[in-house]
Amino acid sequence: MEVNFSSKLRQNALWIVLLILLALFSHFFVSAKVSEPSYHAKAIESVNEKKTVVLKLAAASAATSTALTLLPGDIATPIAHQIAELSKYFLFILAVIFLEKVLLGVVGYISFSYIIPIACLLAIIYVLNRKKILLDLAFKLFVFGLIIFIAIPAGMKMGDLIYATNRHSIETVVDITENNKALIEEKGKDILAEGGFFDKISDLLSEIPVKIGSGITDAIKKGEDNFNAFLDAVATLIITTCVIPLLVMLLLVWLTMSLLKSFNLKLPDFKLSKKST
């Protein structure tokens, strides 16, 4: 039985009002809420913690490299250069951490200020002209806005879970590298001091090369230990701050797109038609 014209008009008007209210609520209330730093307080705290650790590791690696280059001769230069090369990885990790911190607020703002309101606008146009492509586009755009808002915090949370299991080892790396750096600097000072005792008797002078060689060997060993520790820390940080969040986001987007392709949205076909006489 065909529904009368006025009933259809009321139904369409109700849909339009609801969609307008949803768009306004999303644009003025939700977007402001999800953009506040307090909304992402825990995630921002985790990001700042990782940034502090990376800065400590970067400072320790630079100091270790400098201390090794100050040793007599060029025997410690190769390991010093290898440690210095790690600075670009620390810089990359810092850039990713900064990007994650920015995206936490920006993506939510874009999703609820623009993407979802535009989806509501397309749905309103669909209510007026009943072109199915508009409904499909509105629904997919709406879901896409929600997914990108969820994907970034979800990816970061998964990365944090893995980072938490390795936090102690990374903090230990910071302590070990700091201690090794101090030992390298101490060995360097001792070597220079021993090499300057030219006023000592000849029997002591004959022992200086042996002492210097032993000191340099110990310093290089500490430098190698630092290099291995830095590598472990860099690998863990890249996985937890870059790889895992990216994989989670891609997985969520892929699953969503796959579901949307197989999902056929159907709503009651409310056509405006006058009551039959």
C-alpha positions as CSV (number, residue, x, y, z in Angstrom):
1,M,0.0,0.0,0.0
2,E,1.4,3.4,-1.0
3,V,2.1,5.8,1.8
4,N,0.5,9.2,1.4
5,F,2.5,12.3,0.3
6,S,2.4,14.1,3.6
7,S,3.7,11.1,5.5
8,K,6.6,10.7,3.1
9,L,7.4,14.4,3.3
10,R,7.5,14.2,7.1
11,Q,9.8,11.2,7.0
12,N,12.2,12.9,4.6
13,A,12.1,16.1,6.7
14,L,12.9,14.0,9.8
15,W,15.9,12.4,8.1
16,I,17.2,15.8,6.9
17,V,16.9,17.3,10.4
18,L,18.6,14.4,12.0
19,L,21.5,14.5,9.5
20,I,21.8,18.3,10.0
21,L,21.9,17.8,13.8
22,L,24.5,15.0,13.4
23,A,26.7,17.2,11.2
24,L,26.5,20.2,13.6
25,F,27.2,18.0,16.6
26,S,30.2,16.5,14.9
27,H,31.6,19.8,13.7
28,F,31.1,22.0,16.7
29,F,31.2,19.6,19.7
30,V,33.0,16.3,18.9
31,S,35.8,17.9,16.8
32,A,36.5,20.3,19.7
33,K,36.5,17.5,22.2
34,V,38.8,15.2,20.4
35,S,41.2,18.0,19.6
36,E,41.8,18.8,23.3
37,P,45.2,17.6,24.6
38,S,43.4,16.2,27.7
39,Y,41.5,13.8,25.4
40,H,44.8,12.1,24.4
41,A,46.6,12.7,27.7
42,K,47.8,9.1,28.1
43,A,48.9,8.8,24.5
44,I,50.7,12.1,24.7
45,E,52.4,11.1,28.0
46,S,53.6,7.9,26.3
47,V,54.9,9.8,23.3
48,N,56.8,12.3,25.5
49,E,58.3,9.4,27.4
50,K,59.6,7.8,24.2
51,K,60.9,11.2,23.1
52,T,62.9,11.6,26.3
53,V,64.4,8.1,25.9
54,V,65.4,8.8,22.3
55,L,67.0,12.1,23.2
56,K,69.0,10.4,26.0
57,L,70.2,7.7,23.6
58,A,71.1,10.3,20.9
59,A,73.1,12.4,23.4
60,A,74.8,9.3,24.7
61,S,75.7,8.1,21.2
62,A,77.1,11.5,20.2
63,A,79.2,11.7,23.4
64,T,80.5,8.1,22.9
65,S,81.5,8.9,19.4
66,T,83.3,12.0,20.4
67,A,85.1,10.3,23.3
68,L,86.3,7.6,20.9
69,T,87.6,10.0,18.4
70,L,89.7,11.7,21.1
71,L,91.7,8.5,21.7
72,P,95.3,8.6,20.4
73,G,95.7,7.3,16.9
74,D,92.9,6.2,14.5
75,I,92.3,2.7,15.8
76,A,88.9,3.8,17.4
77,T,87.8,5.9,14.5
78,P,85.8,3.2,12.6
79,I,83.6,2.3,15.6
80,A,83.2,6.1,16.4
81,H,81.9,6.7,12.8
82,Q,79.5,3.7,13.1
83,I,78.1,5.1,16.3
84,A,77.9,8.6,14.8
85,E,75.9,7.1,11.9
86,L,73.1,6.1,14.3
87,S,72.2,9.7,14.8
88,K,70.1,9.7,11.6
89,Y,68.0,6.8,12.9
90,F,67.4,8.7,16.2
91,L,66.4,11.7,14.2
92,F,64.0,9.6,12.1
93,I,62.4,8.1,15.3
94,L,62.0,11.6,16.8
95,A,60.3,12.8,13.6
96,V,57.9,9.9,13.7
97,I,57.1,10.5,17.4
98,F,56.5,14.2,16.6
99,L,54.2,13.2,13.7
100,E,52.2,10.8,15.9
101,K,51.7,13.5,18.5
102,V,50.5,16.0,15.8
103,L,48.2,13.4,14.1
104,L,46.5,12.5,17.4
105,G,44.7,15.9,17.4
106,V,44.7,16.8,13.8
107,V,43.1,13.6,12.4
108,G,40.3,13.7,14.9
109,Y,39.6,17.4,14.0
110,I,39.6,16.7,10.3
111,S,37.4,13.7,10.6
112,F,34.7,15.3,12.8
113,S,34.9,18.9,11.4
114,Y,34.9,18.0,7.7
115,I,34.7,14.3,6.6
116,I,31.6,13.3,8.7
117,P,29.7,16.6,8.0
118,I,30.4,16.1,4.3
119,A,29.1,12.6,4.6
120,C,25.9,14.0,6.2
121,L,25.6,16.5,3.4
122,L,25.8,13.8,0.8
123,A,23.1,11.8,2.7
124,I,20.8,14.8,2.8
125,I,21.2,15.2,-1.0
126,Y,20.4,11.5,-1.3
127,V,17.2,12.0,0.7
128,L,16.2,14.7,-1.8
129,N,17.0,13.0,-5.1
130,R,17.4,9.2,-4.2
131,K,20.5,8.6,-6.2
132,K,22.0,5.4,-4.7
133,I,25.6,6.4,-5.4
134,L,25.3,9.3,-3.0
135,L,24.1,7.0,-0.2
136,D,27.0,4.6,-0.8
137,L,29.5,7.5,-0.9
138,A,28.1,9.1,2.2
139,F,28.2,5.8,4.2
140,K,31.8,5.0,3.0
141,L,33.0,8.5,3.8
142,F,31.4,8.4,7.2
143,V,33.0,5.0,8.0
144,F,36.4,6.2,6.6
145,G,36.3,9.3,8.9
146,L,35.7,7.1,12.0
147,I,38.4,4.5,10.9
148,I,41.2,7.1,10.5
149,F,40.2,8.6,13.8
150,I,40.4,5.2,15.5
151,A,43.4,3.8,13.6
152,I,46.1,6.2,14.8
153,P,45.4,5.8,18.6
154,A,44.9,2.0,18.1
155,G,48.2,1.7,16.3
156,M,50.0,3.7,18.9
157,K,48.4,1.7,21.7
158,M,49.6,-1.6,20.1
159,G,53.1,-0.1,19.8
160,D,53.0,0.9,23.5
161,L,52.1,-2.6,24.6
162,I,55.1,-4.0,22.8
163,Y,57.3,-1.1,24.0
164,A,56.2,-1.8,27.6
165,T,57.6,-5.3,27.5
166,N,61.0,-3.9,26.3
167,R,61.0,-0.7,28.4
168,H,63.3,-2.1,31.1
169,S,65.9,-3.2,28.5
170,I,65.9,0.2,26.8
171,E,66.3,2.0,30.1
172,T,69.1,-0.4,30.9
173,V,70.7,0.5,27.6
174,V,70.6,4.2,28.5
175,D,72.4,3.4,31.8
176,I,74.9,1.1,30.3
177,T,75.9,3.5,27.5
178,E,76.2,6.3,30.0
179,N,78.5,4.3,32.2
180,N,80.6,3.0,29.2
181,K,80.9,6.6,27.9
182,A,82.3,7.7,31.2
183,L,84.7,4.8,31.2
184,I,85.9,5.6,27.7
185,E,86.5,9.2,28.7
186,E,88.4,8.1,31.8
187,K,90.5,5.7,29.7
188,G,91.3,8.5,27.3
189,K,92.5,10.7,30.1
190,D,94.6,8.0,31.6
191,I,96.2,7.2,28.2
192,L,97.1,10.8,27.6
193,A,98.5,11.1,31.1
194,E,100.6,8.0,30.7
195,G,101.9,9.1,27.4
196,G,103.1,12.4,28.9
197,F,105.4,10.9,31.6
198,F,108.6,11.5,29.6
199,D,110.5,12.5,32.7
200,K,110.2,9.1,34.3
201,I,113.0,6.6,34.4
202,S,113.7,4.5,31.4
203,D,112.3,1.2,32.8
204,L,108.9,2.9,33.4
205,L,109.0,4.4,29.9
206,S,109.3,1.0,28.4
207,E,106.0,0.0,29.9
208,I,104.0,3.0,28.6
209,P,103.2,1.5,25.1
210,V,101.8,-1.6,26.8
211,K,99.6,0.4,29.1
212,I,98.4,2.7,26.3
213,G,97.6,-0.3,24.1
214,S,95.7,-2.0,26.9
215,G,93.8,1.2,27.7
216,I,92.8,1.7,24.0
217,T,91.7,-1.9,23.7
218,D,89.4,-1.5,26.8
219,A,88.0,1.8,25.4
220,I,87.3,0.2,22.0
221,K,85.6,-2.7,23.7
222,K,83.3,-0.3,25.6
223,G,82.6,1.5,22.4
224,E,81.6,-1.7,20.7
225,D,79.3,-2.6,23.6
226,N,77.7,0.8,23.3
227,F,77.2,0.4,19.6
228,N,75.5,-3.0,20.0
229,A,73.3,-1.6,22.8
230,F,72.4,1.4,20.6
231,L,71.5,-1.0,17.7
232,D,69.1,-3.0,20.0
233,A,67.5,0.2,21.2
234,V,67.1,1.6,17.7
235,A,65.5,-1.6,16.4
236,T,63.0,-1.7,19.3
237,L,62.1,1.9,18.9
238,I,61.6,1.7,15.2
239,I,59.4,-1.3,15.6
240,T,57.3,0.1,18.4
241,T,57.0,3.7,17.1
242,C,56.9,3.2,13.3
243,V,56.3,-0.4,12.1
244,I,53.6,-1.6,14.5
245,P,51.4,1.6,14.4
246,L,51.7,1.7,10.6
247,L,50.8,-2.0,10.2
248,V,47.8,-1.6,12.6
249,M,46.5,1.4,10.6
250,L,46.9,-0.3,7.3
251,L,45.2,-3.4,8.6
252,L,42.2,-1.5,9.9
253,V,41.9,0.5,6.6
254,W,42.2,-2.7,4.5
255,L,39.6,-4.6,6.6
256,T,37.2,-1.6,6.4
257,M,37.6,-1.3,2.7
258,S,37.1,-5.0,2.2
259,L,34.0,-5.0,4.3
260,L,32.6,-1.9,2.5
261,K,33.1,-3.6,-0.9
262,S,31.0,-6.6,0.2
263,F,28.5,-4.5,2.1
264,N,25.3,-3.4,0.2
265,L,23.6,-0.7,2.2
266,K,19.8,-0.7,1.8
267,L,17.4,1.8,3.3
268,P,13.6,2.1,2.9
269,D,12.9,3.7,-0.4
270,F,10.7,6.6,0.7
271,K,9.5,8.1,-2.5
272,L,7.4,11.2,-2.5
273,S,4.2,10.4,-4.1
274,K,0.7,11.8,-3.8
275,K,-2.0,9.8,-2.2
276,S,-4.0,7.8,-4.7
277,T,-7.6,8.8,-5.1
